Amino acid sequence: DAKTTQPPSMDCAEGRAANLPCNHSTISGNEYVYWYRQIHSQGPQYIIHGLKNNETNEMASLIITEDRKSSTLILPHATLRDTAVYYCIVRLQRSGSARQLTFGSGTQLTVLP
Amino acid sequence: GAVVSQHPSWVICKSGTSVKIECRSLDFQATTMFWYRQFPKQSLMLMATSNEGSKATYEQGVEKDKFLINHASLTLSTLTVTSAHPEDSSFYICSARVSGGEKLFFGSGTQLSVL
């Protein structure tokens, strides 16, 4: 799986959009970008994933650059409950695969009141 | 989404005792479950892959005789920390994937404190 690089920490004002960057310059053509988050003392929570097109769901939007070497997770209206460590993970997707997720150090997002 | 239930949420035990942690997939069958460990201010580290009906696969550096994994059914995997010592104090998290699905779902974690 390709290695990812994320800033160790970011702050965001409550109600504003939080934009979390991730670099994955060695990503291969069939690797997906996944985002999970971990609120303190809880298990990770799935947010979103994508291959090359931008994706949006009820939690967030995922913007992947055209060359796929970086992506940005956008939380459109951050709340205090979005304070968490956000992990960007690149993973090869295979049907029926039982492969695990490999977590990096992630970005500690702190939403400020 | 699919729910993974992990129990207990926290446990305190004396050094030398064994502790069992359960991981259940509540509304789906999980052929494979994963066990992670997380020390304070660090990321999750995979310990082992648990396969239903067969032996678990352990990551390098993880003692299989100390961390016993049993995956007897498609909805339950257990991790037993045998003869626990203070250095085993950690946050243990399980995860599971819906068969044929893409996403991994995680339990809420178990904080183990060994005195």
Interface residues (C-beta under 8 A of the other chain):
Chain A: Y32 Y34 Q38 S41 Q42 G43 P44 Q45 Y46 H49 Y87 Q93 S95 G96 A98 Q100 L101 T102 F103 G104 S105 G106
Chain B: G1 V4 Q6 T31 T32 F34 Y36 S43 L44 M45 L46 T49 N51 F91 I93 S95 R97 G100 E102 K103 L104 F105 F106 G107 S108 G109 Q111
